[in-house]
Amino acid sequence: MRLLLDTHVFLWHLNGSKALPADLRAAIQDPANAVFLSPVSIWEPSVPG
């Protein structure tokens, strides 16, 4: 399966947040899945709020 993570999901995954459902965490960690991140996710957290 191919997974495209949005910025929130990517950051929650990096931080081990409990906000990320266990089934999604498992899907991200499953080596059978290809996980992608949009290039915009690198820029998005640096945008002034």
Number of C-alpha atoms within 10 A of each C-alpha: 10 11 13 13 16 13 18 13 19 18 15 14 19 9 10 11 12 10 10 16 11 10 9 13 16 10 16 22 13 12 10 10 12 13 15 13 14 12 9 10 15 10 10 10 12 8 6 5 4
